[in-house]
Amino acid sequence: MEKKKISSVQLIPLSFLIAIAIGGLILMLPISSAAGQWTNPLVAFFTSTTSTCVTGLVVVDTYSYFSTFGHIIILCLIQVGGLGIITVISMVMLITQKKFSLGDRKMLQESLNLDTDVGILRLLIRIFKDVFKVELFGAVLYSISFIPEFGVARGMWYSIFHSVSAFCNAGIDIIGDRSLMDYKSNPLVMCTTMILIVLGGLGYVVWFDMSEKIKAGIKKRFTPVQIFKRFEEHTKLVVTVTATLIVSGALFFFVAEFKNAGTIGNLSLFDKTINSFFESITLRTAGFSSFPQENMTDFSCVMSYILMFIGGSPIGTAGGVKTVTIFLALLNVISYIHDDDQSIIFNRRVTDESMRKATVIVSVAAFAIVVLTLLLIVTNKVNMQDGLYEVISASATVGLSRGLTSSLDSIGQIIIIVAMYLGRIGPISLAIFFAGRGHHKSKCRYLEGDFFVG
């Protein structure tokens, strides 16, 4: 009897599960805790999940509860989870000169969500090189503030940890129990964090396309508009949607929270502007906070739901349904209303498969959030607003909370663990994992039925 091989699509969610299990077991050890005691298994696995899934929700204070060894393990999980476990394994294989089979290339292609495996190994090397450069750049900028405050050794360690955490959109910090609230009037820390979050959320393909076209444009003395026109259509869409979400989100928060003393009301005009942009950016899967999320107005809370649900862009470190996905899903609706026979973006036609996939992802993600929110409300005494915020934050791997995470009981924590895991691999990926996806072509065509919709 022939053994059934695990497909690359099935191996991706399984690899995250294995990493979470290994991380959880290590974090349980006494060496991982500051007190030198065994850690509760649920706390350890919750922390391992939030690190590997680059979410940022925590049930214990990361700074005070875990030892330096524990912090190093958490940082490794964040880096591996942000880059993708299959990507990291593939890089190790490349370094050790292991031969890549067609199956290995296919697995790497699936993990990076690419349409082809042509040039996949060159892309892998470039990803690691550029990620290292960006994280090093972020660490240097952070060190300007952290070294004078904490000393050389701790300042450098904090700079490295937070640079990786910000770039991977994890939002886990080891400064204290207030995230970045003590730095809301420090433009260097705030702007460095925003830059790292955005770069991680744009996606590697967008990076490479932008860097190449900008360099070529500068040499030929093109205007910014001319350079933008030479971007690939995917890059144009990602940049346009990302910029629109950042600016519009910042504007909404600036207006809604302008007089709110619990958030930005007591800050200077400059700091209000910086913190509004910071909130708009961090909500799209980063998880750092410059003010308590529970102090926001209801309007800002609803805006937060939307921004968290959308998340970052494909082939990057961010979570959410992704910018391109939500745009295509909305375009699908608009195309149906206008009765268009094709959907066009930047003079390029979007395939029916892409439109269909985008609509399915948004629908399944929304359904999963509703189910998990209902489970959380039934099992824990939480209101709808806070429960929905927690679940969307977890499933979109954002990591922001309205002060709810640490108060959840064991069942509530397990629900959030499931939400974080689903958010990192995607509900559809999990369905494929259990179903074993294949191309099922019907041998016969049935007569059309009359079904009344709407």
Protein Blocks (a to p, Z undefined) as FASTA:
>chain_A
ZZddddfklmmmmmmmmmmmmmmmmmmpmklpmnlpacdfklmmmmmmmmmnonopafbd
fklmpcfklmmmmmmmmmmmmnopklmmmmmmmmnopacdfklmmmmmmmnopabfghkl
mmmmmmmmmmmmmmmmmmmmmmmmmmmmnojklmmmmmmmmmmmmmnonopackbmnljm
mmmmgmklmmmmmmmmmmmmnopklmmmmmmmmmmmmmnopafklmmmmpcfklmmmmmm
mmmmmmmmmmmmmmmmmmmmklmmmpcfklmmmmmmmmmmmmnonopafbdfklpcfklm
mmmmmmmmnmpaehiabecjbjklmmmmmmmmmmmmnopabdceehiacdfklmmmmmmm
mmmmmmmmmmmmmmmmmmpccdfklmmmmmmmmmnonopaehllmmpcfklmmmmmmmmm
mmmnopklmmmmmnopaddddfbdcddddddeZZ
